[in-house]
Amino acid sequence: MKDEKRVVELITQITKHMDALINDTSVPKNVRSAVSDAKNHLNGEGDYVVRVSSAIYSIDEVSGDINLPPQARTVIWNILSMLESIKE
């Protein structure tokens, strides 16, 4: 099993990035909604692997949105990368 302290620190960091996207009005509403759903999955109850997988699924669906500003796309890719590192 992963070092739980490391996982908690990563989830905290990911949540901060998600909050920044959710509060950024230049990000399309559907993307903010997907990120919010992912945040709820990530901070929900249950095994962290399942929570991380659900969060990845929610964000991955909108990561290719053509209306996504470049800076937001970079943040989303970083979030996905951090989530994948937890899952491995």
C-alpha positions as CSV (number, residue, x, y, z in Angstrom):
1,M,0.0,0.0,0.0
2,K,1.1,3.5,-0.8
3,D,2.5,5.8,2.0
4,E,-0.7,7.2,3.3
5,K,0.8,10.5,4.3
6,R,2.1,11.0,0.7
7,V,-1.3,10.2,-0.7
8,V,-3.1,12.7,1.7
9,E,-0.6,15.4,0.8
10,L,-1.1,14.8,-2.9
11,I,-4.9,14.8,-2.6
12,T,-4.7,18.1,-0.6
13,Q,-2.5,19.6,-3.4
14,I,-4.9,18.3,-6.1
15,T,-7.9,19.7,-4.3
16,K,-6.3,23.2,-4.3
17,H,-5.7,23.0,-8.0
18,M,-9.3,21.9,-8.5
19,D,-10.6,24.8,-6.4
20,A,-8.6,27.2,-8.5
21,L,-10.3,25.8,-11.7
22,I,-13.7,25.7,-10.1
23,N,-13.4,29.4,-9.2
24,D,-11.9,30.5,-12.5
25,T,-14.7,32.1,-14.6
26,S,-12.7,31.8,-17.8
27,V,-13.1,28.0,-17.6
28,P,-16.3,26.7,-19.3
29,K,-19.2,25.8,-16.9
30,N,-19.2,22.2,-18.0
31,V,-15.5,21.8,-17.2
32,R,-15.9,23.5,-13.8
33,S,-18.8,21.1,-13.1
34,A,-16.8,18.1,-14.1
35,V,-13.9,19.2,-11.9
36,S,-16.3,19.8,-9.0
37,D,-17.7,16.3,-9.4
38,A,-14.1,14.9,-9.5
39,K,-13.3,16.8,-6.3
40,N,-16.4,15.3,-4.6
41,H,-15.3,11.8,-5.7
42,L,-11.8,12.4,-4.5
43,N,-12.8,13.7,-1.1
44,G,-15.6,11.2,-0.6
45,E,-15.7,8.0,1.4
46,G,-14.1,4.7,0.5
47,D,-10.9,3.3,-0.9
48,Y,-8.6,6.0,-2.3
49,V,-7.9,4.0,-5.5
50,V,-11.7,3.9,-6.3
51,R,-12.0,7.6,-5.5
52,V,-9.0,8.5,-7.6
53,S,-10.2,6.5,-10.5
54,S,-13.7,8.2,-10.4
55,A,-12.0,11.6,-10.3
56,I,-9.8,10.7,-13.3
57,Y,-12.8,9.6,-15.2
58,S,-14.7,12.8,-14.5
59,I,-11.8,15.1,-15.5
60,D,-10.6,13.0,-18.5
61,E,-14.0,13.5,-20.2
62,V,-13.5,17.3,-20.4
63,S,-9.7,17.5,-20.7
64,G,-10.1,17.9,-24.5
65,D,-12.8,20.5,-24.5
66,I,-12.0,22.9,-27.3
67,N,-13.2,25.9,-25.3
68,L,-10.8,25.3,-22.5
69,P,-8.2,28.1,-22.0
70,P,-4.6,26.9,-22.4
71,Q,-3.7,27.7,-18.8
72,A,-6.7,25.7,-17.5
73,R,-5.8,22.8,-19.8
74,T,-2.3,22.7,-18.3
75,V,-3.7,22.6,-14.8
76,I,-6.1,19.8,-15.8
77,W,-3.2,17.8,-17.2
78,N,-1.2,18.4,-14.1
79,I,-4.2,17.2,-12.0
80,L,-4.5,14.1,-14.1
81,S,-0.8,13.4,-13.8
82,M,-0.9,13.7,-10.0
83,L,-4.0,11.5,-9.8
84,E,-2.3,8.8,-11.9
85,S,0.7,8.9,-9.7
86,I,-1.5,8.1,-6.7
87,K,-3.2,5.2,-8.6
88,E,0.1,3.5,-9.5
